[in-house]
Every structure is written in structure tokens, then in C-alpha cells.
Amino acid sequence: MTKLKNVRFVAGLALIGLLLLCFGGGVPVWTRAQTTGPQFRIDPSWPKPLPEGWIIGRTGSICVDAHDHLVVTNRRDITEEEAETSKQAPSILIFDLAGNLVDSWGDSNTVPSVIHGCFVDRESNIWLTGNGDGIVQKWTHDGKLLMQIGKRGVFDSEDGTSKTRNQNVSRTQFFNPAGVVVDPANGDVYVADGYGNRRVAVFDREGKFVRQWGRQATKEETESGAPGAFAQIVHCITMSNAGLLYVCDRQGDRVQVFDKQGAFKRSIWIRTGTPALPDPRGTVWWIAFSRDPEQKYMYVMNGRNEQVHVLDHASGKILSSFGRPGHWIGNFTHGHAIAVDSRGNLYVAETDTGRRMQKFSPVANQ
């Protein structure tokens, strides 16, 4: 009888532990052996439910403004079956820290096709790219179009369509741009023109072409980490407080770092993918920095391994990681983009069949 009670007691403890892990009751979520960096726990209460009947399609990206509003891009591609009982949510969904929807706007006819990246500049304008189009757009925070670089449906290719070879040279058009960041110092716009092209294209605050760098890498250059040569998709771009550009060389399994003129500074490798390069899925999908002035930590969304890596920014060493493939809370399915708010919370947007956003809060008293 005593043995039976012990078995029940142990089983009860195991069940409690499972429930805490699933519902975020103060239990950090990490899956790798490294524990020298910050740890995070899932916040299962974020975001709050959408308005009655609304449903999202694939999420492309998530970015944060100066007031800690989270801007989520929705590709509005729900299925026919979903449309029988629900309706498309707008293209842009804006949430507060508590997860409440505070604004929404946009539709498939006005925003870039297949929205991929977003960025909020210091004036609270929202920039969008689409990896199904040849344009980059600038919107007010409440949804008024201010500027568009490029012509919708026209690509930097041999014949202007998305069906022919990329040119990688246009001063007015893109080829399925992936990411965008705006220099707070002078308003210059840096675009990761990277699903069709293989470059970083720079425009001034009026949308006039300034310069570019980047080209298609050979297999040997991908393996060796040649400067400014990209394996395949130039998947994201962000700027550090020091004014350096961090660019996702996704299938090259590295972050390439440049100054504003395009001079190569270093590679930060995330070699958790295939033994040989290029890595078909790639490990470097999106990057963000901690909010301290020195940006001590760099966060990498690794879509191949479905993990968030916490790196020491200076050395590029992976300090800790969390996440695993799956559909349960705290898991990732096509973890795609990552953002950080002023309180150090991390937000991950999942695309493809994931179609959700998750919030991870830092564990105190580490």
C-alpha cells in the first residue's frame, strides 16, 4: 500500500511539473545545455483574443515601436475552409504590452505582396517589405501611405517579372525584398533585397538610390565566409547602436556585419545546421539586440532548429537557447522573426503553418 502511495505521489509531481511547463507558471523554457546567458519563460496570456470572427494567415514579421507597441504583419491568406466561418484580419495588427489589439489596418491590395519584414522608425512610421513584390513602403502609424520605393508587381529582373533571372542592380526596383531598417541619424533606408536579389540596397530619406553592396556567393565562398557574398536569401537586416549593419546570410548560417558604406567587419557564425554549406533551410532567420546601451546580447531566431539563441554580442558565442520544433506553447513552427521591447521581453512571429506570435519574459534574479 505504501509503495502504491509513493507511485501516486511521484506521478502527481510529474503532472504538476508538466502543467507548469505548459502554462508558464514561473518555469523557464530552455532546451540546450548552455545556461550562462539570460533565461526566458513563456507568457501564455499574450496576445489577447482577436475581435469576434477574425483570423490571421501566415505572419511575416513582428517589430516594436518606441511606446512598446508590437506591430505584427498578417499575410491574409486564410484557407477556404477558414473563410466559411471566419474573416480575414487586417494586414497590420498592433498590440500593447498586455496583448490587447489597439489598432489594425491594411489589406492585400495596398501593402506589399506577401509581407515579409517590418520596421518602426524613430518618427513612429512603419516600413514594410514583401517577398512577393518589388516594393518597399513607408506608412504612418495609423495606416496612411507616405512613400513607396518601386512599382508594385515590377521586379529587378531581366524582363521585370518574377519569372526571369535577377539583375541585382536596379536603382528603382527590388526583387522580393526581405527586411528593412532606417538609420536614426539621417533617415537613410537599408533594404535586405534578398529573396530574388542578393544585396543590401541603400536609399536616402526621400527614396533616392544611394549605394548597394552584395552578390551571389559560390559554394566555396559560402563555405569560407567570403565578405559580402550571400549563399541564398538575404533574410533580415538591423542596425546596432554603434551604427553597424547586421545582415542575415540565412543559408550561409551566419550574420554578416558591415559599416554603413558596406565595408565588411566580421561574420557571426551559427553553425548548428548542416555540416556543409549552403544549408538548405539555414540557421539565421532574424536578429535583435538587448536594449542596454552596449547591446550586450544578440538574439537570433534559428528557423532550422526552431530555437532562439542568446549570444554574447561581442564574441558571438551562444550563451543559452530555448525552444524546440512543435505546436505546443513555447515550441516553434517556422519561427521567423524576433523583436525585443524596452522591458527585455522577446516576441517571436511564426510563419507558414505556425501562424502565431509568442511572448517570452526574462527570468528575474539570475
VEXFIMI-858716 format. One record per residue (C-alpha): residue in three letters; x, y, z. Coordinates in nm, 4 decimals, decimal comma. Each point is the difference from the previous one (the first is absolute). Layout:
N
+-----+----------+----------+----------+
: res :     east :    north :       up :
+-----+----------+----------+----------+
: Ala :        X :        Y :        Z :
...
+-----+----------+----------+----------+
***
This chain:
366
+-----+----------+----------+----------+
: res :     east :    north :       up :
+-----+----------+----------+----------+
: Met :   0,0000 :   0,0000 :   0,0000 :
: Thr :   0,2841 :   0,2346 :   0,0884 :
: Lys :   0,1666 :  -0,0773 :  -0,3339 :
: Leu :  -0,3223 :   0,0873 :  -0,1851 :
: Lys :  -0,0233 :   0,3323 :   0,1829 :
: Asn :   0,3585 :   0,0817 :  -0,0954 :
: Val :  -0,0720 :  -0,0740 :  -0,3653 :
: Arg :  -0,3069 :   0,2263 :   0,0099 :
: Phe :   0,1993 :   0,2747 :   0,1716 :
: Val :   0,2762 :  -0,0088 :  -0,2629 :
: Ala :  -0,2569 :  -0,0082 :  -0,2814 :
: Gly :  -0,1742 :   0,2990 :   0,1554 :
: Leu :   0,3250 :   0,1971 :   0,0143 :
: Ala :   0,0703 :  -0,0834 :  -0,3643 :
: Leu :  -0,3459 :   0,1214 :  -0,1031 :
: Ile :   0,0425 :   0,3260 :   0,1909 :
: Gly :   0,3370 :   0,0543 :  -0,1656 :
: Leu :  -0,1488 :  -0,0591 :  -0,3441 :
: Leu :  -0,2823 :   0,2448 :   0,0634 :
: Leu :   0,2413 :   0,2662 :   0,1207 :
: Leu :   0,2170 :  -0,0473 :  -0,3051 :
: Cys :  -0,2934 :   0,0222 :  -0,2384 :
: Phe :  -0,1719 :   0,2978 :   0,1601 :
: Gly :   0,2974 :   0,2082 :   0,1021 :
: Gly :  -0,0362 :  -0,0146 :   0,3773 :
: Gly :   0,3389 :   0,1537 :   0,0650 :
: Val :   0,1930 :  -0,2759 :  -0,1751 :
: Pro :   0,2674 :   0,1172 :  -0,2449 :
: Val :   0,0026 :  -0,1560 :  -0,3452 :
: Trp :   0,3376 :  -0,1128 :  -0,1295 :
: Thr :   0,1145 :  -0,3146 :  -0,1678 :
: Arg :   0,3760 :   0,0222 :  -0,0489 :
: Ala :   0,2808 :  -0,0606 :   0,2455 :
: Gln :   0,1278 :   0,3581 :  -0,0087 :
: Thr :  -0,1373 :   0,1945 :   0,2967 :
: Thr :   0,2477 :   0,2858 :   0,0308 :
: Gly :  -0,2239 :   0,2534 :  -0,1715 :
: Pro :  -0,3429 :   0,1479 :   0,0758 :
: Gln :  -0,2883 :  -0,2427 :   0,0394 :
: Phe :  -0,3608 :   0,0576 :  -0,1048 :
: Arg :  -0,3438 :  -0,1352 :   0,0830 :
: Ile :  -0,3059 :  -0,0124 :  -0,2223 :
: Asp :  -0,2816 :   0,2471 :   0,0670 :
: Pro :  -0,3109 :  -0,2016 :  -0,0929 :
: Ser :  -0,2296 :   0,3026 :   0,0398 :
: Trp :   0,1461 :   0,1901 :  -0,2989 :
: Pro :  -0,1576 :   0,0973 :  -0,2294 :
: Lys :  -0,3652 :   0,0358 :   0,0953 :
: Pro :  -0,2720 :  -0,1396 :  -0,2320 :
: Leu :  -0,0703 :   0,1835 :  -0,3230 :
: Pro :  -0,3421 :   0,1557 :  -0,0688 :
: Glu :  -0,2838 :  -0,2454 :  -0,0592 :
: Gly :   0,0379 :  -0,1856 :  -0,3285 :
: Trp :   0,3488 :   0,1268 :  -0,0842 :
: Ile :   0,2718 :  -0,2463 :  -0,0978 :
: Ile :   0,3529 :   0,0534 :  -0,1257 :
: Gly :   0,1926 :  -0,1710 :  -0,2757 :
: Arg :   0,3758 :  -0,0352 :  -0,0014 :
: Thr :   0,1845 :   0,2590 :   0,2040 :
: Gly :   0,2960 :   0,1565 :  -0,1752 :
: Ser :   0,1650 :   0,2063 :   0,2694 :
: Ile :  -0,0283 :   0,1747 :   0,3345 :
: Cys :   0,1598 :   0,3321 :   0,0964 :
: Val :  -0,0271 :   0,2412 :   0,2912 :
: Asp :  -0,0433 :   0,3784 :   0,0197 :
: Ala :   0,1302 :   0,2489 :   0,2561 :
: His :  -0,3145 :  -0,0432 :   0,2131 :
: Asp :   0,0291 :  -0,3779 :   0,0186 :
: His :  -0,2760 :  -0,0664 :  -0,2498 :
: Leu :   0,0557 :  -0,3238 :  -0,1877 :
: Val :  -0,0668 :   0,0223 :  -0,3730 :
: Val :  -0,0894 :  -0,3357 :  -0,1557 :
: Thr :  -0,0324 :  -0,0548 :  -0,3748 :
: Asn :  -0,2708 :  -0,2374 :  -0,1235 :
: Arg :   0,0137 :  -0,1431 :  -0,3513 :
: Arg :  -0,3795 :  -0,0372 :  -0,0229 :
: Asp :   0,0133 :  -0,3467 :  -0,1531 :
: Ile :  -0,2507 :  -0,1982 :   0,2017 :
: Thr :  -0,1351 :  -0,3186 :  -0,1550 :
: Glu :  -0,3360 :  -0,0377 :  -0,1757 :
: Glu :  -0,1177 :  -0,2138 :   0,2885 :
: Glu :   0,0960 :   0,2665 :   0,2536 :
: Ala :  -0,1808 :   0,2624 :  -0,2071 :
: Glu :  -0,3253 :  -0,1920 :   0,0414 :
: Thr :  -0,0112 :   0,0833 :   0,3698 :
: Ser :   0,2426 :   0,2906 :   0,0411 :
: Lys :   0,1280 :   0,3111 :  -0,1763 :
: Gln :   0,3412 :   0,1318 :  -0,0889 :
: Ala :   0,1581 :   0,2206 :   0,2644 :
: Pro :   0,1668 :   0,3182 :  -0,1354 :
: Ser :   0,3556 :  -0,0079 :  -0,1280 :
: Ile :   0,1445 :   0,1972 :   0,2914 :
: Leu :  -0,0897 :  -0,0855 :   0,3606 :
: Ile :   0,1338 :   0,2151 :   0,2845 :
: Phe :   0,0031 :  -0,1277 :   0,3600 :
: Asp :   0,0947 :   0,1564 :   0,3318 :
: Leu :   0,2180 :  -0,1603 :   0,2658 :
: Ala :  -0,2998 :  -0,1718 :   0,1558 :
: Gly :  -0,0885 :  -0,1588 :  -0,3334 :
: Asn :  -0,3036 :   0,2148 :  -0,0782 :
: Leu :  -0,0623 :   0,0861 :  -0,3651 :
: Val :   0,0211 :   0,3803 :  -0,0094 :
: Asp :  -0,0082 :   0,0645 :  -0,3757 :
: Ser :  -0,0204 :  -0,1798 :  -0,3332 :
: Trp :  -0,0018 :   0,0990 :  -0,3654 :
: Gly :   0,1014 :  -0,1029 :  -0,3509 :
: Asp :  -0,1057 :  -0,2574 :  -0,2543 :
: Ser :   0,1593 :  -0,2089 :  -0,2707 :
: Asn :  -0,0612 :   0,2647 :  -0,2676 :
: Thr :   0,1964 :   0,2742 :   0,1764 :
: Val :   0,2913 :  -0,1609 :   0,1863 :
: Pro :   0,2878 :  -0,1869 :  -0,1675 :
: Ser :  -0,0871 :  -0,3456 :  -0,1276 :
: Val :   0,0894 :  -0,2704 :   0,2538 :
: Ile :   0,1153 :   0,2389 :   0,2739 :
: His :   0,3352 :  -0,1168 :   0,1300 :
: Gly :   0,1688 :   0,2669 :   0,2128 :
: Cys :  -0,0993 :   0,3003 :   0,2081 :
: Phe :   0,1853 :   0,2772 :   0,1820 :
: Val :  -0,1175 :   0,2995 :   0,2044 :
: Asp :   0,2208 :   0,3083 :  -0,0360 :
: Arg :   0,0647 :   0,2708 :   0,2606 :
: Glu :  -0,2979 :   0,2016 :  -0,1308 :
: Ser :  -0,2311 :  -0,3005 :   0,0556 :
: Asn :  -0,0414 :  -0,0648 :  -0,3711 :
: Ile :  -0,0396 :  -0,3656 :  -0,0979 :
: Trp :   0,2091 :  -0,1381 :  -0,2868 :
: Leu :  -0,1033 :  -0,3163 :  -0,1860 :
: Thr :   0,1628 :  -0,2368 :  -0,2475 :
: Gly :  -0,1514 :  -0,2929 :  -0,1869 :
: Asn :   0,1692 :  -0,3074 :  -0,1429 :
: Gly :  -0,2639 :  -0,0224 :  -0,2704 :
: Asp :   0,0521 :   0,3500 :  -0,1388 :
: Gly :   0,2508 :   0,2597 :  -0,1178 :
: Ile :  -0,0834 :   0,2786 :   0,2461 :
: Val :   0,0760 :   0,1448 :   0,3429 :
: Gln :  -0,2603 :   0,2176 :   0,1722 :
: Lys :  -0,0073 :   0,2608 :   0,2777 :
: Trp :  -0,3260 :   0,0466 :   0,1948 :
: Thr :  -0,1129 :   0,2211 :   0,2844 :
: His :  -0,0664 :  -0,1849 :   0,3220 :
: Asp :  -0,3750 :   0,0219 :  -0,0632 :
: Gly :   0,0121 :  -0,1257 :  -0,3569 :
: Lys :   0,0547 :   0,2832 :  -0,2506 :
: Leu :   0,2419 :  -0,0753 :  -0,2815 :
: Leu :   0,2830 :   0,2573 :  -0,0034 :
: Met :   0,2471 :  -0,1418 :  -0,2487 :
: Gln :   0,0591 :  -0,2951 :  -0,2281 :
: Ile :   0,3305 :  -0,0927 :  -0,1589 :
: Gly :  -0,0589 :  -0,2008 :  -0,3140 :
: Lys :  -0,3037 :  -0,0895 :  -0,2062 :
: Arg :  -0,2329 :  -0,2737 :   0,1196 :
: Gly :   0,0392 :  -0,3231 :  -0,1973 :
: Val :   0,3196 :   0,1123 :  -0,1757 :
: Phe :   0,3248 :  -0,1783 :   0,0869 :
: Asp :   0,3728 :   0,0578 :  -0,0442 :
: Ser :   0,0238 :  -0,2820 :  -0,2530 :
: Glu :   0,0798 :  -0,0521 :  -0,3656 :
: Asp :  -0,3548 :   0,0810 :  -0,1124 :
: Gly :  -0,1526 :   0,1645 :   0,3074 :
: Thr :  -0,1895 :  -0,3108 :   0,1076 :
: Ser :   0,0746 :  -0,2402 :   0,2813 :
: Lys :   0,0460 :  -0,2863 :  -0,2481 :
: Thr :   0,3406 :   0,0933 :  -0,1424 :
: Arg :   0,3522 :   0,0399 :   0,1304 :
: Asn :   0,0713 :   0,2668 :   0,2613 :
: Gln :   0,2151 :   0,2972 :  -0,0985 :
: Asn :   0,1130 :   0,1221 :   0,3448 :
: Val :   0,0583 :   0,3532 :  -0,1309 :
: Ser :  -0,3189 :   0,2085 :  -0,0164 :
: Arg :  -0,0077 :   0,3457 :   0,1573 :
: Thr :  -0,3797 :   0,0061 :   0,0027 :
: Gln :  -0,1213 :  -0,3576 :   0,0444 :
: Phe :   0,0554 :  -0,2986 :   0,2273 :
: Phe :  -0,0431 :  -0,3732 :  -0,0463 :
: Asn :  -0,1960 :  -0,1430 :   0,2933 :
: Pro :   0,1598 :   0,2097 :   0,2785 :
: Ala :   0,0150 :  -0,1664 :   0,3406 :
: Gly :   0,0872 :   0,2625 :   0,2627 :
: Val :   0,0463 :   0,3727 :   0,0600 :
: Val :   0,1575 :   0,2267 :   0,2605 :
: Val :   0,0219 :   0,3804 :   0,0167 :
: Asp :   0,3048 :   0,1876 :   0,1286 :
: Pro :  -0,1172 :   0,2208 :   0,2898 :
: Ala :   0,2842 :   0,2423 :  -0,0699 :
: Asn :  -0,0953 :   0,1107 :  -0,3519 :
: Gly :  -0,3030 :  -0,2027 :  -0,1138 :
: Asp :   0,1861 :  -0,2143 :  -0,2532 :
: Val :  -0,1896 :  -0,3202 :  -0,0843 :
: Tyr :   0,1892 :  -0,3314 :  -0,0117 :
: Val :  -0,1810 :  -0,2855 :  -0,1753 :
: Ala :   0,0867 :  -0,3697 :   0,0097 :
: Asp :  -0,0982 :  -0,0635 :  -0,3627 :
: Gly :   0,0404 :  -0,3660 :   0,0383 :
: Tyr :  -0,2565 :  -0,2534 :  -0,1227 :
: Gly :   0,0679 :   0,0717 :  -0,3666 :
: Asn :   0,3035 :   0,2283 :   0,0200 :
: Arg :   0,3091 :  -0,0441 :   0,2193 :
: Arg :   0,0744 :   0,3499 :   0,1233 :
: Val :  -0,0436 :   0,2763 :   0,2530 :
: Ala :  -0,1434 :   0,3045 :  -0,1803 :
: Val :   0,0170 :   0,3454 :   0,1629 :
: Phe :  -0,2327 :   0,2949 :  -0,0658 :
: Asp :  -0,0180 :   0,3468 :   0,1541 :
: Arg :  -0,2982 :   0,1199 :   0,2008 :
: Glu :  -0,1672 :   0,1190 :  -0,3228 :
: Gly :   0,0285 :  -0,3425 :  -0,1621 :
: Lys :   0,2924 :   0,0776 :  -0,2331 :
: Phe :   0,2593 :  -0,2687 :  -0,0614 :
: Val :   0,3317 :   0,0567 :   0,1788 :
: Arg :   0,2081 :  -0,3193 :  -0,0211 :
: Gln :  -0,0089 :  -0,3781 :   0,0264 :
: Trp :   0,2179 :  -0,2989 :   0,0817 :
: Gly :  -0,0302 :  -0,3784 :  -0,0157 :
: Arg :  -0,0018 :  -0,2749 :  -0,2610 :
: Gln :  -0,0690 :  -0,3701 :  -0,0490 :
: Ala :   0,2588 :  -0,2217 :   0,1696 :
: Thr :   0,1494 :  -0,3134 :  -0,1478 :
: Lys :  -0,0076 :  -0,3176 :   0,2088 :
: Glu :   0,3684 :   0,0508 :   0,0825 :
: Glu :  -0,0619 :   0,3598 :   0,1094 :
: Thr :  -0,2927 :  -0,1102 :   0,2150 :
: Glu :   0,2172 :  -0,2610 :   0,1711 :
: Ser :   0,2840 :   0,2456 :   0,0606 :
: Gly :  -0,2203 :   0,2941 :   0,1021 :
: Ala :   0,1015 :   0,2392 :  -0,2775 :
: Pro :  -0,0862 :   0,3645 :   0,0857 :
: Gly :  -0,3123 :   0,1396 :  -0,1625 :
: Ala :  -0,0858 :  -0,3231 :  -0,1804 :
: Phe :  -0,3348 :  -0,1530 :   0,0964 :
: Ala :  -0,0794 :  -0,3713 :  -0,0243 :
: Gln :  -0,3638 :   0,0476 :  -0,0958 :
: Ile :  -0,2586 :   0,2097 :   0,1860 :
: Val :   0,1073 :   0,3317 :   0,1526 :
: His :  -0,2675 :  -0,0511 :   0,2619 :
: Cys :   0,0169 :   0,2908 :   0,2471 :
: Ile :   0,1836 :   0,3182 :   0,0911 :
: Thr :   0,0340 :   0,2063 :   0,3154 :
: Met :   0,2247 :   0,2798 :   0,1248 :
: Ser :   0,1882 :   0,0011 :   0,3300 :
: Asn :   0,0375 :   0,2989 :   0,2298 :
: Ala :   0,3543 :   0,0271 :  -0,1344 :
: Gly :  -0,1400 :   0,0560 :  -0,3503 :
: Leu :   0,1012 :  -0,3372 :  -0,1449 :
: Leu :  -0,2267 :  -0,2021 :  -0,2294 :
: Tyr :  -0,0688 :  -0,3621 :   0,0993 :
: Val :  -0,1240 :  -0,2002 :  -0,2984 :
: Cys :  -0,1441 :  -0,3529 :   0,0024 :
: Asp :   0,1839 :  -0,2269 :  -0,2443 :
: Arg :  -0,2603 :  -0,2668 :   0,0676 :
: Gln :   0,1237 :  -0,3031 :  -0,1941 :
: Gly :   0,3580 :   0,1033 :   0,0744 :
: Asp :  -0,0735 :  -0,0611 :   0,3709 :
: Arg :   0,1494 :   0,3345 :   0,0997 :
: Val :  -0,0637 :   0,3659 :   0,0718 :
: Gln :   0,2119 :   0,2315 :  -0,2136 :
: Val :   0,0913 :   0,3327 :   0,1604 :
: Phe :   0,0754 :   0,3137 :  -0,2045 :
: Asp :   0,0478 :   0,3710 :   0,0545 :
: Lys :  -0,2400 :   0,2424 :  -0,1661 :
: Gln :   0,2126 :   0,0171 :  -0,3145 :
: Gly :  -0,0077 :  -0,3779 :  -0,0400 :
: Ala :   0,3494 :  -0,0746 :   0,1288 :
: Phe :   0,0037 :  -0,3499 :   0,1486 :
: Lys :   0,0818 :  -0,0246 :   0,3720 :
: Arg :  -0,0527 :  -0,3608 :   0,1084 :
: Ser :  -0,2127 :  -0,3149 :  -0,0180 :
: Ile :  -0,1961 :  -0,1414 :   0,2928 :
: Trp :  -0,0495 :  -0,3691 :  -0,0725 :
: Ile :  -0,2986 :  -0,2093 :   0,1107 :
: Arg :   0,1308 :  -0,3420 :  -0,1049 :
: Thr :  -0,2801 :  -0,2147 :   0,1402 :
: Gly :  -0,1268 :  -0,1013 :  -0,3426 :
: Thr :   0,1312 :  -0,2292 :  -0,2708 :
: Pro :   0,3677 :  -0,1051 :  -0,0004 :
: Ala :   0,0509 :   0,1494 :  -0,3460 :
: Leu :  -0,1158 :   0,3363 :  -0,1326 :
: Pro :  -0,2227 :   0,1354 :  -0,1361 :
: Asp :  -0,2490 :  -0,1261 :   0,2561 :
: Pro :  -0,3310 :  -0,0534 :  -0,1873 :
: Arg :  -0,2119 :   0,1461 :   0,2834 :
: Gly :   0,2636 :   0,2084 :   0,1729 :
: Thr :   0,0435 :   0,0960 :   0,3647 :
: Val :  -0,0034 :   0,3808 :  -0,0015 :
: Trp :  -0,3550 :   0,1163 :  -0,0621 :
: Trp :  -0,0297 :   0,3167 :   0,2095 :
: Ile :   0,2048 :   0,1958 :   0,2531 :
: Ala :  -0,0609 :   0,2553 :   0,2756 :
: Phe :   0,1989 :   0,1572 :   0,2824 :
: Ser :  -0,0501 :   0,0499 :   0,3725 :
: Arg :  -0,1015 :   0,3546 :   0,0910 :
: Asp :   0,2977 :   0,1014 :   0,2153 :
: Pro :   0,2257 :   0,2665 :  -0,1612 :
: Glu :   0,2772 :  -0,2512 :  -0,0690 :
: Gln :  -0,2485 :  -0,2580 :  -0,1328 :
: Lys :   0,1725 :  -0,2714 :   0,1971 :
: Tyr :  -0,2142 :  -0,2758 :  -0,1472 :
: Met :  -0,0973 :  -0,0845 :  -0,3550 :
: Tyr :  -0,3043 :  -0,2200 :  -0,0579 :
: Val :  -0,0175 :  -0,2244 :  -0,3056 :
: Met :  -0,3140 :  -0,1759 :  -0,1223 :
: Asn :   0,1256 :  -0,3308 :  -0,1356 :
: Gly :  -0,2790 :  -0,1262 :  -0,2225 :
: Arg :   0,1812 :  -0,3203 :  -0,0907 :
: Asn :   0,0273 :  -0,1239 :   0,3585 :
: Glu :  -0,3103 :   0,1932 :   0,1192 :
: Gln :   0,1959 :   0,1660 :   0,2790 :
: Val :   0,0844 :   0,3463 :   0,1248 :
: His :   0,3708 :   0,0384 :   0,0715 :
: Val :   0,1314 :   0,2550 :   0,2499 :
: Leu :   0,3474 :   0,1091 :  -0,1105 :
: Asp :   0,2679 :   0,2062 :   0,1647 :
: His :  -0,0017 :   0,2909 :  -0,2439 :
: Ala :   0,3734 :   0,0700 :   0,0235 :
: Ser :   0,1260 :  -0,3539 :  -0,0512 :
: Gly :  -0,2903 :  -0,1535 :  -0,1914 :
: Lys :  -0,0045 :  -0,2971 :   0,2373 :
: Ile :  -0,3341 :  -0,1736 :   0,0632 :
: Leu :  -0,0682 :   0,0341 :   0,3738 :
: Ser :  -0,3432 :  -0,1605 :   0,0248 :
: Ser :  -0,2846 :  -0,1179 :  -0,2204 :
: Phe :  -0,3654 :  -0,0849 :   0,0328 :
: Gly :  -0,2722 :  -0,1525 :  -0,2114 :
: Arg :  -0,0484 :  -0,3196 :  -0,1977 :
: Pro :  -0,2011 :  -0,1054 :  -0,3052 :
: Gly :  -0,3691 :  -0,0507 :   0,0718 :
: His :  -0,3426 :   0,1529 :   0,0357 :
: Trp :  -0,0292 :   0,0184 :   0,3788 :
: Ile :   0,0412 :   0,3214 :   0,1923 :
: Gly :   0,3675 :   0,0972 :   0,0098 :
: Asn :   0,0766 :  -0,2101 :  -0,3093 :
: Phe :   0,0558 :   0,1490 :  -0,3439 :
: Thr :  -0,1309 :  -0,0886 :  -0,3441 :
: His :   0,1808 :   0,2102 :  -0,2591 :
: Gly :   0,1247 :   0,2470 :   0,2608 :
: His :   0,0661 :   0,2914 :  -0,2325 :
: Ala :   0,0522 :   0,3426 :   0,1573 :
: Ile :   0,0966 :   0,1283 :   0,3444 :
: Ala :  -0,0428 :   0,3330 :   0,1822 :
: Val :   0,0974 :   0,1391 :   0,3419 :
: Asp :  -0,1932 :   0,2570 :   0,2052 :
: Ser :   0,1443 :   0,2509 :   0,2483 :
: Arg :  -0,0578 :  -0,2379 :   0,2917 :
: Gly :   0,2047 :  -0,2764 :  -0,1558 :
: Asn :  -0,2914 :  -0,2192 :  -0,1107 :
: Leu :   0,0551 :  -0,2005 :  -0,3183 :
: Tyr :  -0,2701 :  -0,0500 :  -0,2637 :
: Val :   0,0108 :  -0,2623 :  -0,2744 :
: Ala :  -0,2225 :  -0,0062 :  -0,3082 :
: Glu :  -0,0491 :  -0,3372 :  -0,1692 :
: Thr :  -0,0851 :  -0,0217 :  -0,3662 :
: Asp :  -0,1166 :  -0,2790 :  -0,2316 :
: Thr :  -0,2014 :  -0,2527 :   0,2049 :
: Gly :   0,1008 :   0,1620 :   0,3310 :
: Arg :  -0,2118 :   0,3146 :  -0,0476 :
: Arg :   0,0338 :   0,1372 :   0,3531 :
: Met :   0,1949 :   0,2405 :   0,2229 :
: Gln :   0,1518 :  -0,0916 :   0,3363 :
: Lys :   0,1431 :   0,2117 :   0,2828 :
: Phe :   0,2880 :  -0,1063 :   0,2229 :
: Ser :   0,0819 :   0,1944 :   0,3163 :
: Pro :   0,3427 :   0,0084 :   0,1624 :
: Val :   0,0432 :  -0,2052 :   0,3143 :
: Ala :   0,0865 :   0,2295 :   0,2928 :
: Asn :   0,2813 :  -0,0451 :   0,2530 :
: Gln :   0,2334 :  -0,1882 :  -0,2259 :
+-----+----------+----------+----------+
***
